[in-house]
Amino acid sequence: MAKLPRMSIDSARASSEQRDSARDHGPSFVAANGIRLGYDTFGSPADPPLVLIMGLATQMIMWDEDFCRALAARGRYVVRFDNRDIGVSSRLVESRPPSMADILMTAVTRSPVRARYTLLDMAKDTLGLFDALGFRSAHVVGISMGGAIGQELAIHFPERVRTLTAIMSSTGDPKLPPPTMPAMRVLFARPKIGDRESYLRHFLKTWRTLTGNRFPFDEQRTRRQGEISYERGPNPAGAARQMLAIVASGNRRDALRLVKAPTLVIHGTNDPLVRFAAAPDLVRAIPGAKLLAIDGMGHTLPRPVWPQIVDAIAEHTRERDPSS
């Protein structure tokens, strides 16, 4: 069986631009699990589907287009989407959304959680996207909270998950090391609502902090992503509800023994938010899971490591698509 040739990030971008030109007109939308999800696609629908699930309070555009094109160039039909309560997808409305202080107190004291939805509900949103796009099953790649949503899919809907790749994610075990103080501060800080420059300053500070100091911080690219995120519409209340969903969903460690999908765990050794100890813990919890540790990577996907990650995902997903 011949393997697909390796391609550089730049050549992948050039080879797939003709196939995803529809995105120039904005995202597409589907009804899923009673809400509306905005999504983009990259590559050919004839290829095996690979669905990217983004993390907490983060819009799908942080799956960089060049990264998505590189995956598509390896023979995958790549879909990225906005989770509920973020970006252009459906947003909940409530008179008193949870505050970050309330959530922190709930997590620390382990008080009863009253959440509007859980990570399992968000997993069902993803299944609704599968159904709307005609996917009986798909490869699932989730980052941070998205990795936890992917775990929920693999636990509760094993027949729908071909493979799982969990990037900088965890089991949810409260015994794991907490974020560093700088990461905690940017996680709970909030810019002034309606103030574009305040939003952009916070956006840059957040991603600079999460990148760490091993890889260069691409301020120009990140600022542009922040500008697009602001244009698509910040939603601090949605971010708080997503965080509460994480707290409400608790510890998946025991349930992860049920996962049948081949699982790849990717984690940076310098992650300030989801500390590296979470990676071997997740590998131990999922039967047969493999670990790719990336030296010095923080809680972001810096461009220099894209080829390594794309190669790993392409090889991992080939296990269930032997003809590709």
C-alpha positions as CSV (number, residue, x, y, z in Angstrom):
1,M,0.0,0.0,0.0
2,A,1.6,3.3,-1.1
3,K,1.6,6.2,1.3
4,L,0.7,9.7,0.3
5,P,3.7,11.9,-0.2
6,R,4.7,14.4,2.4
7,M,4.0,18.0,1.5
8,S,5.2,21.2,2.9
9,I,2.7,23.6,4.5
10,D,3.1,26.0,1.7
11,S,2.7,23.5,-1.1
12,A,-0.4,22.1,0.7
13,R,-1.9,25.5,0.7
14,A,-1.3,26.0,-3.0
15,S,-2.7,22.5,-3.9
16,S,-6.0,22.9,-2.1
17,E,-7.0,26.5,-2.7
18,Q,-9.2,25.6,-5.7
19,R,-11.1,23.0,-3.6
20,D,-12.1,25.3,-0.8
21,S,-12.9,28.6,-2.6
22,A,-16.5,28.6,-1.3
23,R,-15.2,29.7,2.1
24,D,-14.5,33.1,0.5
25,H,-18.2,33.8,0.8
26,G,-18.3,33.0,4.6
27,P,-19.1,29.9,6.6
28,S,-21.9,27.5,5.8
29,F,-24.6,26.6,8.4
30,V,-26.4,23.4,9.5
31,A,-29.1,22.6,12.0
32,A,-27.6,20.3,14.6
33,N,-29.1,19.0,17.9
34,G,-31.6,21.8,18.0
35,I,-29.1,24.6,17.3
36,R,-27.3,26.2,14.4
37,L,-23.6,25.5,13.7
38,G,-21.3,27.5,11.4
39,Y,-18.7,25.5,9.7
40,D,-16.0,25.5,6.9
41,T,-14.6,22.6,4.8
42,F,-11.2,22.0,3.2
43,G,-10.4,19.4,0.5
44,S,-12.5,16.9,-1.4
45,P,-15.8,15.4,0.0
46,A,-14.6,12.1,-1.6
47,D,-11.9,11.8,1.0
48,P,-12.4,10.4,4.5
49,P,-13.9,13.0,6.8
50,L,-11.8,14.6,9.6
51,V,-13.7,16.9,12.0
52,L,-11.7,19.4,14.1
53,I,-13.3,20.5,17.4
54,M,-12.0,23.7,19.0
55,G,-11.3,24.5,22.6
56,L,-12.8,26.7,25.3
57,A,-14.0,30.2,24.2
58,T,-12.1,29.9,20.9
59,Q,-13.6,30.3,17.4
60,M,-12.9,27.8,14.7
61,I,-10.6,30.2,12.9
62,M,-7.9,29.3,15.4
63,W,-7.7,26.1,13.4
64,D,-5.5,28.0,11.0
65,E,-6.5,27.7,7.3
66,D,-3.0,26.7,6.2
67,F,-3.0,23.9,8.9
68,C,-6.4,22.7,7.7
69,R,-5.2,22.8,4.1
70,A,-2.1,20.7,5.0
71,L,-4.4,18.0,6.5
72,A,-6.6,18.1,3.5
73,A,-3.6,17.7,1.2
74,R,-2.9,14.4,3.0
75,G,-6.2,13.0,1.7
76,R,-8.7,14.1,4.3
77,Y,-11.9,16.1,4.0
78,V,-11.4,18.5,6.8
79,V,-14.3,20.2,8.7
80,R,-13.8,22.9,11.3
81,F,-16.8,24.5,13.1
82,D,-17.8,26.9,15.8
83,N,-19.0,25.2,19.0
84,R,-22.3,26.4,20.5
85,D,-22.0,29.7,22.3
86,I,-19.0,31.0,20.2
87,G,-18.4,32.6,16.8
88,V,-21.3,32.4,14.4
89,S,-23.0,29.3,15.9
90,S,-26.1,29.6,18.1
91,R,-25.7,31.5,21.4
92,L,-27.8,30.9,24.5
93,V,-29.6,33.8,26.1
94,E,-30.1,34.1,29.9
95,S,-30.7,37.0,32.2
96,R,-27.8,36.2,34.5
97,P,-25.0,34.2,32.8
98,P,-22.4,32.6,35.2
99,S,-19.5,34.8,36.2
100,M,-15.9,33.5,36.1
101,A,-15.7,34.1,39.8
102,D,-18.7,31.8,40.3
103,I,-17.2,29.1,38.2
104,L,-13.8,29.2,39.9
105,M,-15.5,29.0,43.3
106,T,-17.6,26.1,42.1
107,A,-14.6,24.2,40.8
108,V,-12.5,24.8,43.9
109,T,-15.2,23.9,46.4
110,R,-16.6,21.1,44.2
111,S,-20.1,22.5,44.9
112,P,-23.1,21.2,42.9
113,V,-23.0,22.5,39.4
114,R,-26.1,23.9,37.6
115,A,-25.0,24.2,34.0
116,R,-27.1,25.0,31.0
117,Y,-25.3,22.2,29.1
118,T,-22.4,19.8,29.4
119,L,-19.6,18.5,27.2
120,L,-21.9,15.6,26.3
121,D,-24.4,18.0,24.9
122,M,-21.6,19.6,22.8
123,A,-20.6,16.1,21.6
124,K,-24.2,15.7,20.5
125,D,-23.9,19.0,18.6
126,T,-20.9,17.5,16.8
127,L,-23.0,14.4,15.9
128,G,-25.6,16.7,14.5
129,L,-23.0,18.1,12.3
130,F,-22.0,14.6,11.2
131,D,-25.6,13.8,10.3
132,A,-26.1,17.1,8.4
133,L,-23.0,16.5,6.3
134,G,-23.8,12.8,5.8
135,F,-21.0,11.3,7.8
136,R,-21.8,7.9,9.3
137,S,-18.5,8.2,11.1
138,A,-15.5,10.5,11.0
139,H,-12.0,10.9,12.4
140,V,-12.2,13.3,15.3
141,V,-9.4,15.7,16.3
142,G,-10.1,17.9,19.3
143,I,-7.9,20.5,21.0
144,S,-8.2,21.3,24.8
145,M,-11.9,21.4,25.5
146,G,-12.4,20.0,22.0
147,G,-10.3,17.0,23.0
148,A,-12.7,16.4,26.0
149,I,-15.7,16.7,23.6
150,G,-14.0,14.1,21.4
151,Q,-13.6,11.8,24.4
152,E,-17.3,12.1,25.1
153,L,-18.0,11.1,21.5
154,A,-15.7,8.1,21.7
155,I,-17.2,7.0,25.0
156,H,-20.9,7.4,24.2
157,F,-21.0,7.0,20.4
158,P,-18.1,4.6,19.6
159,E,-19.6,3.6,16.2
160,R,-19.3,7.2,15.0
161,V,-15.6,7.8,15.8
162,R,-13.1,6.2,13.4
163,T,-10.1,7.5,15.3
164,L,-9.6,10.1,18.1
165,T,-6.8,12.6,18.3
166,A,-6.8,14.5,21.6
167,I,-4.5,17.5,21.6
168,M,-3.5,19.2,24.9
169,S,-6.5,17.6,26.6
170,S,-7.1,15.7,29.8
171,T,-9.3,13.1,31.6
172,G,-10.8,15.8,33.7
173,D,-9.3,14.3,36.9
174,P,-9.2,17.1,39.5
175,K,-6.0,15.6,40.9
176,L,-4.0,16.7,37.9
177,P,-1.7,19.7,38.3
178,P,-3.6,23.1,37.9
179,P,-2.7,25.7,35.3
180,T,0.2,28.1,36.0
181,M,-0.7,31.4,37.6
182,P,0.0,33.4,34.4
183,A,-2.3,31.0,32.4
184,M,-4.9,31.2,35.1
185,R,-4.9,35.0,35.0
186,V,-5.4,35.2,31.3
187,L,-8.1,32.5,31.4
188,F,-10.2,34.4,33.9
189,A,-9.5,37.9,32.7
190,R,-12.0,39.5,30.4
191,P,-11.7,42.6,28.2
192,K,-14.2,45.4,28.2
193,I,-17.3,44.5,26.2
194,G,-17.5,46.4,23.0
195,D,-14.0,47.8,23.2
196,R,-12.1,46.5,20.2
197,E,-8.6,47.5,21.3
198,S,-9.1,46.1,24.8
199,Y,-10.3,42.8,23.2
200,L,-7.2,42.7,20.9
201,R,-4.8,43.5,23.7
202,H,-6.3,40.7,25.8
203,F,-6.3,38.3,22.8
204,L,-2.6,38.9,22.1
205,K,-1.7,38.6,25.8
206,T,-3.7,35.3,26.1
207,W,-2.0,33.6,23.1
208,R,1.4,35.0,23.9
209,T,1.1,33.5,27.5
210,L,-0.2,30.2,26.2
211,T,2.5,29.9,23.5
212,G,5.3,29.9,26.1
213,N,8.9,30.9,25.3
214,R,10.2,27.8,23.4
215,F,8.7,28.8,20.0
216,P,8.4,32.3,18.5
217,F,5.1,34.1,19.0
218,D,3.6,35.2,15.7
219,E,2.1,38.5,16.7
220,Q,1.1,39.6,13.3
221,R,-0.8,36.4,12.5
222,T,-2.3,36.3,15.9
223,R,-3.5,39.9,15.8
224,R,-5.2,39.2,12.5
225,Q,-7.0,36.2,14.0
226,G,-8.0,38.4,16.9
227,E,-9.4,41.0,14.5
228,I,-11.4,38.3,12.7
229,S,-12.7,36.9,16.0
230,Y,-13.8,40.4,17.0
231,E,-15.6,40.9,13.7
232,R,-17.4,37.6,14.1
233,G,-18.5,38.7,17.6
234,P,-17.0,38.0,21.1
235,N,-19.3,36.2,23.5
236,P,-18.0,36.4,27.1
237,A,-21.2,34.8,28.5
238,G,-20.8,31.9,26.1
239,A,-17.2,31.4,27.3
240,A,-18.4,31.3,30.9
241,R,-21.1,28.7,30.0
242,Q,-18.5,26.6,28.2
243,M,-16.2,26.7,31.2
244,L,-19.1,25.7,33.4
245,A,-19.8,22.8,31.0
246,I,-16.3,21.6,31.6
247,V,-16.7,21.8,35.4
248,A,-20.1,20.1,35.3
249,S,-18.8,17.2,33.1
250,G,-16.3,16.1,35.8
251,N,-13.8,13.3,35.6
252,R,-14.0,10.9,32.6
253,R,-11.1,8.7,33.7
254,D,-13.1,5.6,34.5
255,A,-15.4,6.0,31.5
256,L,-12.4,6.3,29.1
257,R,-11.8,2.5,29.6
258,L,-14.8,2.1,27.2
259,V,-13.1,3.9,24.3
260,K,-12.6,1.6,21.3
261,A,-11.3,4.1,18.8
262,P,-7.6,4.2,18.1
263,T,-6.4,7.2,20.1
264,L,-3.5,9.5,19.6
265,V,-2.6,12.0,22.4
266,I,-0.6,15.0,21.4
267,H,0.7,17.3,24.1
268,G,3.4,19.9,24.6
269,T,5.9,19.5,27.4
270,N,5.6,23.2,28.3
271,D,1.8,23.6,28.4
272,P,0.9,26.2,31.0
273,L,-2.8,25.6,30.9
274,V,-3.3,21.8,30.6
275,R,-0.1,20.7,32.2
276,F,1.9,17.9,30.5
277,A,1.1,15.5,33.3
278,A,-2.4,15.3,31.8
279,A,-1.0,13.5,28.7
280,P,0.4,10.3,30.2
281,D,-2.7,10.2,32.5
282,L,-4.9,10.3,29.4
283,V,-2.8,7.6,27.7
284,R,-3.1,5.3,30.7
285,A,-6.9,5.8,30.8
286,I,-7.6,4.9,27.1
287,P,-6.8,1.3,26.1
288,G,-4.0,1.3,23.5
289,A,-3.6,5.1,23.3
290,K,-0.3,6.5,22.0
291,L,1.5,9.6,23.0
292,L,3.3,12.2,20.9
293,A,5.1,14.6,23.2
294,I,6.3,17.8,21.6
295,D,9.3,19.3,23.4
296,G,8.7,22.9,24.5
297,M,5.3,23.3,22.9
298,G,2.8,25.2,25.1
299,H,-1.0,25.4,24.8
300,T,-0.9,26.5,21.1
301,L,0.0,24.9,17.8
302,P,3.1,27.0,16.6
303,R,3.7,26.9,12.9
304,P,7.1,25.1,13.2
305,V,5.5,22.0,14.6
306,W,2.6,21.8,12.1
307,P,4.5,19.3,9.8
308,Q,5.1,17.0,12.7
309,I,1.5,17.2,13.9
310,V,0.0,16.8,10.4
311,D,2.2,13.8,9.7
312,A,1.2,12.2,13.0
313,I,-2.5,12.8,12.4
314,A,-2.3,11.6,8.8
315,E,-0.5,8.4,9.9
316,H,-2.9,7.8,12.8
317,T,-6.0,8.2,10.8
318,R,-4.7,5.9,8.1
319,E,-5.1,3.1,10.5
320,R,-8.9,3.1,9.8
321,D,-8.6,4.2,6.1
322,P,-6.1,1.7,4.8
323,S,-6.9,2.5,1.2
324,S,-5.9,6.2,1.6
